Amino acid sequence: KELISETKNTNVLIREQIAVSRASSDSLVKFIETHCSKTNDKLEAIETDLMRMDERLVKLTQIRNDELRSIFKKKENND
């Protein structure tokens, strides 16, 4: 009888530990999901910034090229 009682007590403790482990695991999963979501949002913002910078660089390159063409045309006309 004593062995059965101890086994039951042990089973109760094991069930409690499983419940605690599950709760900890759920908390960890939620933390990781939140962290990944925030990281993803930041990466998307960075990607958007990079695209805007790329667009600006293209515009600046076009302006520079137009200016250089203008300078060379003026030089050709003067020669």
Residue pairs with C-beta under 8 A, 6 or more apart in sequence:
none
